[in-house]
Every structure is written in structure tokens, then in C-alpha cells.
Amino acid sequence: MYKLSGDNPGSNTNTARVPFLHFTRVILKKTHKLYKIHNITTLIEHRNADTSAFQN
């Protein structure tokens, strides 16, 4: 009985924690993609700025 009551809170916290971890993982993936896109666009902008500076 004591062992069961000890196990139940742990299982409850695990079930509550798993969707949260999944949620944060999804957010991290999305932000990472956005960050990558942002880096690419900034690289292109810098490259364009460099080429325009050389042309001038």
C-alpha cells in the first residue's frame, strides 16, 4: 500500500511532464528552423551588401 502510494505520484508527474517536454521540443524545433532561416537571410543580405560595395 505504501509502495503504491509512493509510485502513483511519480507516474502522475511523469504523465504531466511528457507532453510538456514534447511541447518544448516542438517549440525548439520551430524556433531552430526560424533561426536557421534568419541566419540564411542575413547571410544573403550581407553577401548582397558586399557585392554592392564591390560594384560601387
mmCIF entry with sequence, helices, sheets and N, C-alpha, C, O atoms, coordinates in Angstrom:
data_MODEL
# 
_entry.id   MODEL 
# 
_entity.id                         1 
_entity.type                       polymer 
_entity.pdbx_number_of_molecules   1 
# 
_entity_poly.entity_id                      1 
_entity_poly.type                           'polypeptide(L)' 
_entity_poly.nstd_linkage                   no 
_entity_poly.nstd_monomer                   no 
_entity_poly.pdbx_seq_one_letter_code       MYKLSGDNPGSNTNTARVPFLHFTRVILKKTHKLYKIHNITTLIEHRNADTSAFQN 
_entity_poly.pdbx_seq_one_letter_code_can   MYKLSGDNPGSNTNTARVPFLHFTRVILKKTHKLYKIHNITTLIEHRNADTSAFQN 
_entity_poly.pdbx_strand_id                 A 
# 
loop_
_entity_poly_seq.entity_id 
_entity_poly_seq.num 
_entity_poly_seq.mon_id 
_entity_poly_seq.hetero 
1 1  MET n 
1 2  TYR n 
1 3  LYS n 
1 4  LEU n 
1 5  SER n 
1 6  GLY n 
1 7  ASP n 
1 8  ASN n 
1 9  PRO n 
1 10 GLY n 
1 11 SER n 
1 12 ASN n 
1 13 THR n 
1 14 ASN n 
1 15 THR n 
1 16 ALA n 
1 17 ARG n 
1 18 VAL n 
1 19 PRO n 
1 20 PHE n 
1 21 LEU n 
1 22 HIS n 
1 23 PHE n 
1 24 THR n 
1 25 ARG n 
1 26 VAL n 
1 27 ILE n 
1 28 LEU n 
1 29 LYS n 
1 30 LYS n 
1 31 THR n 
1 32 HIS n 
1 33 LYS n 
1 34 LEU n 
1 35 TYR n 
1 36 LYS n 
1 37 ILE n 
1 38 HIS n 
1 39 ASN n 
1 40 ILE n 
1 41 THR n 
1 42 THR n 
1 43 LEU n 
1 44 ILE n 
1 45 GLU n 
1 46 HIS n 
1 47 ARG n 
1 48 ASN n 
1 49 ALA n 
1 50 ASP n 
1 51 THR n 
1 52 SER n 
1 53 ALA n 
1 54 PHE n 
1 55 GLN n 
1 56 ASN n 
# 
_struct_asym.id          A 
_struct_asym.entity_id   1 
# 
_struct_conf.conf_type_id            HELX_P 
_struct_conf.id                      HELX_P1 
_struct_conf.pdbx_PDB_helix_id       AA1 
_struct_conf.beg_label_comp_id       TYR 
_struct_conf.beg_label_asym_id       A 
_struct_conf.beg_label_seq_id        2 
_struct_conf.pdbx_beg_PDB_ins_code   ? 
_struct_conf.end_label_comp_id       GLN 
_struct_conf.end_label_asym_id       A 
_struct_conf.end_label_seq_id        55 
_struct_conf.pdbx_end_PDB_ins_code   ? 
_struct_conf.beg_auth_comp_id        TYR 
_struct_conf.beg_auth_asym_id        A 
_struct_conf.beg_auth_seq_id         2 
_struct_conf.end_auth_comp_id        GLN 
_struct_conf.end_auth_asym_id        A 
_struct_conf.end_auth_seq_id         55 
_struct_conf.pdbx_PDB_helix_class    1 
_struct_conf.details                 ? 
_struct_conf.pdbx_PDB_helix_length   54 
# 
_struct_conf_type.id          HELX_P 
_struct_conf_type.criteria    ? 
_struct_conf_type.reference   ? 
# 
loop_
_atom_site.group_PDB 
_atom_site.id 
_atom_site.type_symbol 
_atom_site.label_atom_id 
_atom_site.label_alt_id 
_atom_site.label_comp_id 
_atom_site.label_asym_id 
_atom_site.label_entity_id 
_atom_site.label_seq_id 
_atom_site.pdbx_PDB_ins_code 
_atom_site.Cartn_x 
_atom_site.Cartn_y 
_atom_site.Cartn_z 
_atom_site.occupancy 
_atom_site.B_iso_or_equiv 
_atom_site.pdbx_formal_charge 
_atom_site.auth_seq_id 
_atom_site.auth_comp_id 
_atom_site.auth_asym_id 
_atom_site.auth_atom_id 
_atom_site.pdbx_PDB_model_num 
ATOM 1   N N  . MET A 1 1  ? 0.841  -1.201 0.000   1.00 0.00 ? 1  MET A N  1 
ATOM 2   C CA . MET A 1 1  ? 0.000  0.000  0.000   1.00 0.00 ? 1  MET A CA 1 
ATOM 3   C C  . MET A 1 1  ? 0.881  1.258  0.000   1.00 0.00 ? 1  MET A C  1 
ATOM 4   O O  . MET A 1 1  ? 0.672  2.181  -0.787  1.00 0.00 ? 1  MET A O  1 
ATOM 5   N N  . TYR A 1 2  ? 1.858  1.269  0.893   1.00 0.00 ? 2  TYR A N  1 
ATOM 6   C CA . TYR A 1 2  ? 2.742  2.435  0.964   1.00 0.00 ? 2  TYR A CA 1 
ATOM 7   C C  . TYR A 1 2  ? 3.535  2.605  -0.333  1.00 0.00 ? 2  TYR A C  1 
ATOM 8   O O  . TYR A 1 2  ? 3.725  3.714  -0.832  1.00 0.00 ? 2  TYR A O  1 
ATOM 9   N N  . LYS A 1 3  ? 3.996  1.449  -0.867  1.00 0.00 ? 3  LYS A N  1 
ATOM 10  C CA . LYS A 1 3  ? 4.768  1.499  -2.105  1.00 0.00 ? 3  LYS A CA 1 
ATOM 11  C C  . LYS A 1 3  ? 3.914  2.008  -3.266  1.00 0.00 ? 3  LYS A C  1 
ATOM 12  O O  . LYS A 1 3  ? 4.381  2.785  -4.099  1.00 0.00 ? 3  LYS A O  1 
ATOM 13  N N  . LEU A 1 4  ? 2.652  1.559  -3.310  1.00 0.00 ? 4  LEU A N  1 
ATOM 14  C CA . LEU A 1 4  ? 1.758  2.001  -4.383  1.00 0.00 ? 4  LEU A CA 1 
ATOM 15  C C  . LEU A 1 4  ? 1.524  3.510  -4.309  1.00 0.00 ? 4  LEU A C  1 
ATOM 16  O O  . LEU A 1 4  ? 1.564  4.208  -5.322  1.00 0.00 ? 4  LEU A O  1 
ATOM 17  N N  . SER A 1 5  ? 1.278  3.998  -3.094  1.00 0.00 ? 5  SER A N  1 
ATOM 18  C CA . SER A 1 5  ? 1.037  5.429  -2.950  1.00 0.00 ? 5  SER A CA 1 
ATOM 19  C C  . SER A 1 5  ? 2.295  6.223  -3.328  1.00 0.00 ? 5  SER A C  1 
ATOM 20  O O  . SER A 1 5  ? 2.207  7.353  -3.808  1.00 0.00 ? 5  SER A O  1 
ATOM 21  N N  . GLY A 1 6  ? 3.456  5.618  -3.105  1.00 0.00 ? 6  GLY A N  1 
ATOM 22  C CA . GLY A 1 6  ? 4.701  6.279  -3.481  1.00 0.00 ? 6  GLY A CA 1 
ATOM 23  C C  . GLY A 1 6  ? 4.898  6.282  -4.988  1.00 0.00 ? 6  GLY A C  1 
ATOM 24  O O  . GLY A 1 6  ? 5.415  7.247  -5.550  1.00 0.00 ? 6  GLY A O  1 
ATOM 25  N N  . ASP A 1 7  ? 4.475  5.179  -5.656  1.00 0.00 ? 7  ASP A N  1 
ATOM 26  C CA . ASP A 1 7  ? 4.641  5.088  -7.103  1.00 0.00 ? 7  ASP A CA 1 
ATOM 27  C C  . ASP A 1 7  ? 3.667  6.000  -7.853  1.00 0.00 ? 7  ASP A C  1 
ATOM 28  O O  . ASP A 1 7  ? 4.021  6.583  -8.878  1.00 0.00 ? 7  ASP A O  1 
ATOM 29  N N  . ASN A 1 8  ? 2.443  6.119  -7.338  1.00 0.00 ? 8  ASN A N  1 
ATOM 30  C CA . ASN A 1 8  ? 1.426  6.868  -8.066  1.00 0.00 ? 8  ASN A CA 1 
ATOM 31  C C  . ASN A 1 8  ? 1.802  8.340  -8.315  1.00 0.00 ? 8  ASN A C  1 
ATOM 32  O O  . ASN A 1 8  ? 1.645  8.813  -9.440  1.00 0.00 ? 8  ASN A O  1 
ATOM 33  N N  . PRO A 1 9  ? 2.287  9.070  -7.319  1.00 0.00 ? 9  PRO A N  1 
ATOM 34  C CA . PRO A 1 9  ? 2.647  10.465 -7.599  1.00 0.00 ? 9  PRO A CA 1 
ATOM 35  C C  . PRO A 1 9  ? 3.741  10.560 -8.668  1.00 0.00 ? 9  PRO A C  1 
ATOM 36  O O  . PRO A 1 9  ? 3.726  11.474 -9.493  1.00 0.00 ? 9  PRO A O  1 
ATOM 37  N N  . GLY A 1 10 ? 4.677  9.629  -8.654  1.00 0.00 ? 10 GLY A N  1 
ATOM 38  C CA . GLY A 1 10 ? 5.745  9.649  -9.652  1.00 0.00 ? 10 GLY A CA 1 
ATOM 39  C C  . GLY A 1 10 ? 5.195  9.453  -11.053 1.00 0.00 ? 10 GLY A C  1 
ATOM 40  O O  . GLY A 1 10 ? 5.587  10.149 -11.990 1.00 0.00 ? 10 GLY A O  1 
ATOM 41  N N  . SER A 1 11 ? 4.274  8.489  -11.189 1.00 0.00 ? 11 SER A N  1 
ATOM 42  C CA . SER A 1 11 ? 3.690  8.244  -12.505 1.00 0.00 ? 11 SER A CA 1 
ATOM 43  C C  . SER A 1 11 ? 2.861  9.449  -12.947 1.00 0.00 ? 11 SER A C  1 
ATOM 44  O O  . SER A 1 11 ? 2.831  9.787  -14.130 1.00 0.00 ? 11 SER A O  1 
ATOM 45  N N  . ASN A 1 12 ? 2.193  10.091 -12.000 1.00 0.00 ? 12 ASN A N  1 
ATOM 46  C CA . ASN A 1 12 ? 1.385  11.261 -12.345 1.00 0.00 ? 12 ASN A CA 1 
ATOM 47  C C  . ASN A 1 12 ? 2.279  12.399 -12.845 1.00 0.00 ? 12 ASN A C  1 
ATOM 48  O O  . ASN A 1 12 ? 1.952  13.058 -13.832 1.00 0.00 ? 12 ASN A O  1 
ATOM 49  N N  . THR A 1 13 ? 3.396  12.626 -12.171 1.00 0.00 ? 13 THR A N  1 
ATOM 50  C CA . THR A 1 13 ? 4.287  13.696 -12.596 1.00 0.00 ? 13 THR A CA 1 
ATOM 51  C C  . THR A 1 13 ? 4.900  13.359 -13.952 1.00 0.00 ? 13 THR A C  1 
ATOM 52  O O  . THR A 1 13 ? 5.110  14.245 -14.780 1.00 0.00 ? 13 THR A O  1 
ATOM 53  N N  . ASN A 1 14 ? 5.189  12.062 -14.180 1.00 0.00 ? 14 ASN A N  1 
ATOM 54  C CA . ASN A 1 14 ? 5.743  11.673 -15.481 1.00 0.00 ? 14 ASN A CA 1 
ATOM 55  C C  . ASN A 1 14 ? 4.754  11.936 -16.599 1.00 0.00 ? 14 ASN A C  1 
ATOM 56  O O  . ASN A 1 14 ? 5.123  12.482 -17.640 1.00 0.00 ? 14 ASN A O  1 
ATOM 57  N N  . THR A 1 15 ? 3.499  11.554 -16.396 1.00 0.00 ? 15 THR A N  1 
ATOM 58  C CA . THR A 1 15 ? 2.497  11.770 -17.438 1.00 0.00 ? 15 THR A CA 1 
ATOM 59  C C  . THR A 1 15 ? 2.283  13.267 -17.662 1.00 0.00 ? 15 THR A C  1 
ATOM 60  O O  . THR A 1 15 ? 1.985  13.689 -18.780 1.00 0.00 ? 15 THR A O  1 
ATOM 61  N N  . ALA A 1 16 ? 2.429  14.057 -16.628 1.00 0.00 ? 16 ALA A N  1 
ATOM 62  C CA . ALA A 1 16 ? 2.279  15.502 -16.776 1.00 0.00 ? 16 ALA A CA 1 
ATOM 63  C C  . ALA A 1 16 ? 3.513  16.099 -17.443 1.00 0.00 ? 16 ALA A C  1 
ATOM 64  O O  . ALA A 1 16 ? 3.422  17.117 -18.128 1.00 0.00 ? 16 ALA A O  1 
ATOM 65  N N  . ARG A 1 17 ? 4.651  15.472 -17.245 1.00 0.00 ? 17 ARG A N  1 
ATOM 66  C CA . ARG A 1 17 ? 5.903  16.018 -17.756 1.00 0.00 ? 17 ARG A CA 1 
ATOM 67  C C  . ARG A 1 17 ? 6.106  15.705 -19.236 1.00 0.00 ? 17 ARG A C  1 
ATOM 68  O O  . ARG A 1 17 ? 6.664  16.514 -19.978 1.00 0.00 ? 17 ARG A O  1 
ATOM 69  N N  . VAL A 1 18 ? 5.652  14.528 -19.661 1.00 0.00 ? 18 VAL A N  1 
ATOM 70  C CA . VAL A 1 18 ? 5.920  14.100 -21.043 1.00 0.00 ? 18 VAL A CA 1 
ATOM 71  C C  . VAL A 1 18 ? 5.341  15.063 -22.082 1.00 0.00 ? 18 VAL A C  1 
ATOM 72  O O  . VAL A 1 18 ? 6.074  15.471 -22.983 1.00 0.00 ? 18 VAL A O  1 
ATOM 73  N N  . PRO A 1 19 ? 4.048  15.451 -22.001 1.00 0.00 ? 19 PRO A N  1 
ATOM 74  C CA . PRO A 1 19 ? 3.534  16.386 -23.005 1.00 0.00 ? 19 PRO A CA 1 
ATOM 75  C C  . PRO A 1 19 ? 4.264  17.725 -22.954 1.00 0.00 ? 19 PRO A C  1 
ATOM 76  O O  . PRO A 1 19 ? 4.470  18.365 -23.985 1.00 0.00 ? 19 PRO A O  1 
ATOM 77  N N  . PHE A 1 20 ? 4.649  18.139 -21.767 1.00 0.00 ? 20 PHE A N  1 
ATOM 78  C CA . PHE A 1 20 ? 5.374  19.405 -21.620 1.00 0.00 ? 20 PHE A CA 1 
ATOM 79  C C  . PHE A 1 20 ? 6.705  19.332 -22.352 1.00 0.00 ? 20 PHE A C  1 
ATOM 80  O O  . PHE A 1 20 ? 7.079  20.257 -23.074 1.00 0.00 ? 20 PHE A O  1 
ATOM 81  N N  . LEU A 1 21 ? 7.428  18.207 -22.158 1.00 0.00 ? 21 LEU A N  1 
ATOM 82  C CA . LEU A 1 21 ? 8.705  18.026 -22.854 1.00 0.00 ? 21 LEU A CA 1 
ATOM 83  C C  . LEU A 1 21 ? 8.490  17.997 -24.363 1.00 0.00 ? 21 LEU A C  1 
ATOM 84  O O  . LEU A 1 21 ? 9.250  18.604 -25.118 1.00 0.00 ? 21 LEU A O  1 
ATOM 85  N N  . HIS A 1 22 ? 7.458  17.293 -24.794 1.00 0.00 ? 22 HIS A N  1 
ATOM 86  C CA . HIS A 1 22 ? 7.151  17.219 -26.220 1.00 0.00 ? 22 HIS A CA 1 
ATOM 87  C C  . HIS A 1 22 ? 6.851  18.610 -26.765 1.00 0.00 ? 22 HIS A C  1 
ATOM 88  O O  . HIS A 1 22 ? 7.310  18.979 -27.846 1.00 0.00 ? 22 HIS A O  1 
ATOM 89  N N  . PHE A 1 23 ? 6.077  19.375 -26.003 1.00 0.00 ? 23 PHE A N  1 
ATOM 90  C CA . PHE A 1 23 ? 5.700  20.729 -26.395 1.00 0.00 ? 23 PHE A CA 1 
ATOM 91  C C  . PHE A 1 23 ? 6.942  21.610 -26.552 1.00 0.00 ? 23 PHE A C  1 
ATOM 92  O O  . PHE A 1 23 ? 7.093  22.322 -27.545 1.00 0.00 ? 23 PHE A O  1 
ATOM 93  N N  . THR A 1 24 ? 7.833  21.547 -25.548 1.00 0.00 ? 24 THR A N  1 
ATOM 94  C CA . THR A 1 24 ? 9.049  22.359 -25.612 1.00 0.00 ? 24 THR A CA 1 
ATOM 95  C C  . THR A 1 24 ? 9.925  21.916 -26.770 1.00 0.00 ? 24 THR A C  1 
ATOM 96  O O  . THR A 1 24 ? 10.566 22.740 -27.422 1.00 0.00 ? 24 THR A O  1 
ATOM 97  N N  . ARG A 1 25 ? 9.954  20.582 -27.030 1.00 0.00 ? 25 ARG A N  1 
ATOM 98  C CA . ARG A 1 25 ? 10.765 20.080 -28.135 1.00 0.00 ? 25 ARG A CA 1 
ATOM 99  C C  . ARG A 1 25 ? 10.246 20.601 -29.464 1.00 0.00 ? 25 ARG A C  1 
ATOM 100 O O  . ARG A 1 25 ? 11.025 20.973 -30.341 1.00 0.00 ? 25 ARG A O  1 
ATOM 101 N N  . VAL A 1 26 ? 8.931  20.625 -29.609 1.00 0.00 ? 26 VAL A N  1 
ATOM 102 C CA . VAL A 1 26 ? 8.326  21.136 -30.844 1.00 0.00 ? 26 VAL A CA 1 
ATOM 103 C C  . VAL A 1 26 ? 8.660  22.616 -31.012 1.00 0.00 ? 26 VAL A C  1 
ATOM 104 O O  . VAL A 1 26 ? 9.019  23.061 -32.102 1.00 0.00 ? 26 VAL A O  1 
ATOM 105 N N  . ILE A 1 27 ? 8.540  23.370 -29.928 1.00 0.00 ? 27 ILE A N  1 
ATOM 106 C CA . ILE A 1 27 ? 8.838  24.802 -29.976 1.00 0.00 ? 27 ILE A CA 1 
ATOM 107 C C  . ILE A 1 27 ? 10.306 25.017 -30.343 1.00 0.00 ? 27 ILE A C  1 
ATOM 108 O O  . ILE A 1 27 ? 10.629 25.874 -31.166 1.00 0.00 ? 27 ILE A O  1 
ATOM 109 N N  . LEU A 1 28 ? 11.191 24.232 -29.727 1.00 0.00 ? 28 LEU A N  1 
ATOM 110 C CA . LEU A 1 28 ? 12.609 24.365 -30.025 1.00 0.00 ? 28 LEU A CA 1 
ATOM 111 C C  . LEU A 1 28 ? 12.891 24.067 -31.483 1.00 0.00 ? 28 LEU A C  1 
ATOM 112 O O  . LEU A 1 28 ? 13.680 24.765 -32.119 1.00 0.00 ? 28 LEU A O  1 
ATOM 113 N N  . LYS A 1 29 ? 12.250 23.028 -32.023 1.00 0.00 ? 29 LYS A N  1 
ATOM 114 C CA . LYS A 1 29 ? 12.434 22.689 -33.435 1.00 0.00 ? 29 LYS A CA 1 
ATOM 115 C C  . LYS A 1 29 ? 11.986 23.842 -34.311 1.00 0.00 ? 29 LYS A C  1 
ATOM 116 O O  . LYS A 1 29 ? 12.684 24.217 -35.252 1.00 0.00 ? 29 LYS A O  1 
ATOM 117 N N  . LYS A 1 30 ? 10.822 24.407 -34.007 1.00 0.00 ? 30 LYS A N  1 
ATOM 118 C CA . LYS A 1 30 ? 10.290 25.504 -34.819 1.00 0.00 ? 30 LYS A CA 1 
ATOM 119 C C  . LYS A 1 30 ? 11.188 26.730 -34.722 1.00 0.00 ? 30 LYS A C  1 
ATOM 120 O O  . LYS A 1 30 ? 11.502 27.359 -35.733 1.00 0.00 ? 30 LYS A O  1 
ATOM 121 N N  . THR A 1 31 ? 11.599 27.065 -33.505 1.00 0.00 ? 31 THR A N  1 
ATOM 122 C CA . THR A 1 31 ? 12.461 28.238 -33.343 1.00 0.00 ? 31 THR A CA 1 
ATOM 123 C C  . THR A 1 31 ? 13.805 27.999 -34.013 1.00 0.00 ? 31 THR A C  1 
ATOM 124 O O  . THR A 1 31 ? 14.407 28.928 -34.551 1.00 0.00 ? 31 THR A O  1 
ATOM 125 N N  . HIS A 1 32 ? 14.286 26.742 -33.982 1.00 0.00 ? 32 HIS A N  1 
ATOM 126 C CA . HIS A 1 32 ? 15.560 26.429 -34.625 1.00 0.00 ? 32 HIS A CA 1 
ATOM 127 C C  . HIS A 1 32 ? 15.436 26.624 -36.128 1.00 0.00 ? 32 HIS A C  1 
ATOM 128 O O  . HIS A 1 32 ? 16.340 27.166 -36.763 1.00 0.00 ? 32 HIS A O  1 
ATOM 129 N N  . LYS A 1 33 ? 14.317 26.185 -36.698 1.00 0.00 ? 33 LYS A N  1 
ATOM 130 C CA . LYS A 1 33 ? 14.093 26.383 -38.133 1.00 0.00 ? 33 LYS A CA 1 
ATOM 131 C C  . LYS A 1 33 ? 14.052 27.865 -38.452 1.00 0.00 ? 33 LYS A C  1 
ATOM 132 O O  . LYS A 1 33 ? 14.681 28.316 -39.409 1.00 0.00 ? 33 LYS A O  1 
ATOM 133 N N  . LEU A 1 34 ? 13.306 28.631 -37.646 1.00 0.00 ? 34 LEU A N  1 
ATOM 134 C CA . LEU A 1 34 ? 13.223 30.074 -37.863 1.00 0.00 ? 34 LEU A CA 1 
ATOM 135 C C  . LEU A 1 34 ? 14.602 30.714 -37.741 1.00 0.00 ? 34 LEU A C  1 
ATOM 136 O O  . LEU A 1 34 ? 14.952 31.607 -38.512 1.00 0.00 ? 34 LEU A O  1 
ATOM 137 N N  . TYR A 1 35 ? 15.381 30.250 -36.768 1.00 0.00 ? 35 TYR A N  1 
ATOM 138 C CA . TYR A 1 35 ? 16.722 30.779 -36.556 1.00 0.00 ? 35 TYR A CA 1 
ATOM 139 C C  . TYR A 1 35 ? 17.596 30.491 -37.764 1.00 0.00 ? 35 TYR A C  1 
ATOM 140 O O  . TYR A 1 35 ? 18.362 31.348 -38.206 1.00 0.00 ? 35 TYR A O  1 
ATOM 141 N N  . LYS A 1 36 ? 17.476 29.257 -38.307 1.00 0.00 ? 36 LYS A N  1 
ATOM 142 C CA . LYS A 1 36 ? 18.239 28.902 -39.499 1.00 0.00 ? 36 LYS A CA 1 
ATOM 143 C C  . LYS A 1 36 ? 17.860 29.802 -40.657 1.00 0.00 ? 36 LYS A C  1 
ATOM 144 O O  . LYS A 1 36 ? 18.726 30.332 -41.352 1.00 0.00 ? 36 LYS A O  1 
ATOM 145 N N  . ILE A 1 37 ? 16.546 29.974 -40.864 1.00 0.00 ? 37 ILE A N  1 
ATOM 146 C CA . ILE A 1 37 ? 16.069 30.831 -41.956 1.00 0.00 ? 37 ILE A CA 1 
ATOM 147 C C  . ILE A 1 37 ? 16.590 32.244 -41.759 1.00 0.00 ? 37 ILE A C  1 
ATOM 148 O O  . ILE A 1 37 ? 17.029 32.884 -42.715 1.00 0.00 ? 37 ILE A O  1 
ATOM 149 N N  . HIS A 1 38 ? 16.547 32.734 -40.533 1.00 0.00 ? 38 HIS A N  1 
ATOM 150 C CA . HIS A 1 38 ? 17.030 34.078 -40.225 1.00 0.00 ? 38 HIS A CA 1 
ATOM 151 C C  . HIS A 1 38 ? 18.517 34.192 -40.561 1.00 0.00 ? 38 HIS A C  1 
ATOM 152 O O  . HIS A 1 38 ? 18.952 35.185 -41.145 1.00 0.00 ? 38 HIS A O  1 
ATOM 153 N N  . ASN A 1 39 ? 19.301 33.164 -40.187 1.00 0.00 ? 39 ASN A N  1 
ATOM 154 C CA . ASN A 1 39 ? 20.732 33.177 -40.490 1.00 0.00 ? 39 ASN A CA 1 
ATOM 155 C C  . ASN A 1 39 ? 20.973 33.205 -41.986 1.00 0.00 ? 39 ASN A C  1 
ATOM 156 O O  . ASN A 1 39 ? 21.831 33.943 -42.470 1.00 0.00 ? 39 ASN A O  1 
ATOM 157 N N  . ILE A 1 40 ? 20.210 32.395 -42.725 1.00 0.00 ? 40 ILE A N  1 
ATOM 158 C CA . ILE A 1 40 ? 20.383 32.355 -44.179 1.00 0.00 ? 40 ILE A CA 1 
ATOM 159 C C  . ILE A 1 40 ? 20.067 33.710 -44.786 1.00 0.00 ? 40 ILE A C  1 
ATOM 160 O O  . ILE A 1 40 ? 20.808 34.198 -45.638 1.00 0.00 ? 40 ILE A O  1 
ATOM 161 N N  . THR A 1 41 ? 18.965 34.324 -44.351 1.00 0.00 ? 41 THR A N  1 
ATOM 162 C CA . THR A 1 41 ? 18.577 35.617 -44.919 1.00 0.00 ? 41 THR A CA 1 
ATOM 163 C C  . THR A 1 41 ? 19.618 36.680 -44.582 1.00 0.00 ? 41 THR A C  1 
ATOM 164 O O  . THR A 1 41 ? 19.939 37.520 -45.423 1.00 0.00 ? 41 THR A O  1 
ATOM 165 N N  . THR A 1 42 ? 20.145 36.652 -43.371 1.00 0.00 ? 42 THR A N  1 
ATOM 166 C CA . THR A 1 42 ? 21.163 37.634 -43.004 1.00 0.00 ? 42 THR A CA 1 
ATOM 167 C C  . THR A 1 42 ? 22.437 37.406 -43.808 1.00 0.00 ? 42 THR A C  1 
ATOM 168 O O  . THR A 1 42 ? 23.098 38.361 -44.218 1.00 0.00 ? 42 THR A O  1 
ATOM 169 N N  . LEU A 1 43 ? 22.784 36.128 -44.036 1.00 0.00 ? 43 LEU A N  1 
ATOM 170 C CA . LEU A 1 43 ? 23.958 35.824 -44.858 1.00 0.00 ? 43 LEU A CA 1 
ATOM 171 C C  . LEU A 1 43 ? 23.771 36.372 -46.260 1.00 0.00 ? 43 LEU A C  1 
ATOM 172 O O  . LEU A 1 43 ? 24.678 36.990 -46.817 1.00 0.00 ? 43 LEU A O  1 
ATOM 173 N N  . ILE A 1 44 ? 22.590 36.145 -46.833 1.00 0.00 ? 44 ILE A N  1 
ATOM 174 C CA . ILE A 1 44 ? 22.314 36.638 -48.191 1.00 0.00 ? 44 ILE A CA 1 
ATOM 175 C C  . ILE A 1 44 ? 22.386 38.158 -48.199 1.00 0.00 ? 44 ILE A C  1 
ATOM 176 O O  . ILE A 1 44 ? 22.956 38.747 -49.117 1.00 0.00 ? 44 ILE A O  1 
ATOM 177 N N  . GLU A 1 45 ? 21.810 38.800 -47.182 1.00 0.00 ? 45 GLU A N  1 
ATOM 178 C CA . GLU A 1 45 ? 21.838 40.260 -47.108 1.00 0.00 ? 45 GLU A CA 1 
ATOM 179 C C  . GLU A 1 45 ? 23.270 40.762 -47.031 1.00 0.00 ? 45 GLU A C  1 
ATOM 180 O O  . GLU A 1 45 ? 23.637 41.722 -47.708 1.00 0.00 ? 45 GLU A O  1 
ATOM 181 N N  . HIS A 1 46 ? 24.081 40.105 -46.198 1.00 0.00 ? 46 HIS A N  1 
ATOM 182 C CA . HIS A 1 46 ? 25.478 40.522 -46.076 1.00 0.00 ? 46 HIS A CA 1 
ATOM 183 C C  . HIS A 1 46 ? 26.205 40.336 -47.394 1.00 0.00 ? 46 HIS A C  1 
ATOM 184 O O  . HIS A 1 46 ? 26.995 41.185 -47.807 1.00 0.00 ? 46 HIS A O  1 
ATOM 185 N N  . ARG A 1 47 ? 25.928 39.205 -48.058 1.00 0.00 ? 47 ARG A N  1 
ATOM 186 C CA . ARG A 1 47 ? 26.583 38.924 -49.333 1.00 0.00 ? 47 ARG A CA 1 
ATOM 187 C C  . ARG A 1 47 ? 26.180 39.971 -50.366 1.00 0.00 ? 47 ARG A C  1 
ATOM 188 O O  . ARG A 1 47 ? 27.018 40.459 -51.124 1.00 0.00 ? 47 ARG A O  1 
ATOM 189 N N  . ASN A 1 48 ? 24.890 40.315 -50.392 1.00 0.00 ? 48 ASN A N  1 
ATOM 190 C CA . ASN A 1 48 ? 24.414 41.343 -51.312 1.00 0.00 ? 48 ASN A CA 1 
ATOM 191 C C  . ASN A 1 48 ? 25.068 42.685 -51.002 1.00 0.00 ? 48 ASN A C  1 
ATOM 192 O O  . ASN A 1 48 ? 25.456 43.417 -51.912 1.00 0.00 ? 48 ASN A O  1 
ATOM 193 N N  . ALA A 1 49 ? 25.189 43.002 -49.727 1.00 0.00 ? 49 ALA A N  1 
ATOM 194 C CA . ALA A 1 49 ? 25.813 44.258 -49.326 1.00 0.00 ? 49 ALA A CA 1 
ATOM 195 C C  . ALA A 1 49 ? 27.276 44.272 -49.769 1.00 0.00 ? 49 ALA A C  1 
ATOM 196 O O  . ALA A 1 49 ? 27.779 45.288 -50.248 1.00 0.00 ? 49 ALA A O  1 
ATOM 197 N N  . ASP A 1 50 ? 27.956 43.126 -49.603 1.00 0.00 ? 50 ASP A N  1 
ATOM 198 C CA . ASP A 1 50 ? 29.359 43.046 -50.014 1.00 0.00 ? 50 ASP A CA 1 
ATOM 199 C C  . ASP A 1 50 ? 29.489 43.225 -51.518 1.00 0.00 ? 50 ASP A C  1 
ATOM 200 O O  . ASP A 1 50 ? 30.356 43.969 -51.976 1.00 0.00 ? 50 ASP A O  1 
ATOM 201 N N  . THR A 1 51 ? 28.649 42.561 -52.292 1.00 0.00 ? 51 THR A N  1 
ATOM 202 C CA . THR A 1 51 ? 28.751 42.657 -53.748 1.00 0.00 ? 51 THR A CA 1 
ATOM 203 C C  . THR A 1 51 ? 28.429 44.071 -54.200 1.00 0.00 ? 51 THR A C  1 
ATOM 204 O O  . THR A 1 51 ? 29.085 44.587 -55.105 1.00 0.00 ? 51 THR A O  1 
ATOM 205 N N  . SER A 1 52 ? 27.435 44.711 -53.594 1.00 0.00 ? 52 SER A N  1 
ATOM 206 C CA . SER A 1 52 ? 27.081 46.069 -53.985 1.00 0.00 ? 52 SER A CA 1 
ATOM 207 C C  . SER A 1 52 ? 28.222 47.016 -53.618 1.00 0.00 ? 52 SER A C  1 
ATOM 208 O O  . SER A 1 52 ? 28.496 47.972 -54.344 1.00 0.00 ? 52 SER A O  1 
ATOM 209 N N  . ALA A 1 53 ? 28.887 46.751 -52.492 1.00 0.00 ? 53 ALA A N  1 
ATOM 210 C CA . ALA A 1 53 ? 30.022 47.588 -52.101 1.00 0.00 ? 53 ALA A CA 1 
ATOM 211 C C  . ALA A 1 53 ? 31.163 47.423 -53.100 1.00 0.00 ? 53 ALA A C  1 
ATOM 212 O O  . ALA A 1 53 ? 31.838 48.391 -53.451 1.00 0.00 ? 53 ALA A O  1 
ATOM 213 N N  . PHE A 1 54 ? 31.369 46.196 -53.551 1.00 0.00 ? 54 PHE A N  1 
ATOM 214 C CA . PHE A 1 54 ? 32.437 45.978 -54.538 1.00 0.00 ? 54 PHE A CA 1 
ATOM 215 C C  . PHE A 1 54 ? 32.080 46.626 -55.876 1.00 0.00 ? 54 PHE A C  1 
ATOM 216 O O  . PHE A 1 54 ? 32.950 47.160 -56.564 1.00 0.00 ? 54 PHE A O  1 
ATOM 217 N N  . GLN A 1 55 ? 30.805 46.577 -56.240 1.00 0.00 ? 55 GLN A N  1 
ATOM 218 C CA . GLN A 1 55 ? 30.382 47.163 -57.515 1.00 0.00 ? 55 GLN A CA 1 
ATOM 219 C C  . GLN A 1 55 ? 30.526 48.677 -57.475 1.00 0.00 ? 55 GLN A C  1 
ATOM 220 O O  . GLN A 1 55 ? 30.881 49.298 -58.477 1.00 0.00 ? 55 GLN A O  1 
ATOM 221 N N  . ASN A 1 56 ? 30.252 49.266 -56.327 1.00 0.00 ? 56 ASN A N  1 
ATOM 222 C CA . ASN A 1 56 ? 30.364 50.707 -56.217 1.00 0.00 ? 56 ASN A CA 1 
ATOM 223 C C  . ASN A 1 56 ? 31.837 51.100 -56.247 1.00 0.00 ? 56 ASN A C  1 
ATOM 224 O O  . ASN A 1 56 ? 32.162 52.285 -56.166 1.00 0.00 ? 56 ASN A O  1 
# 
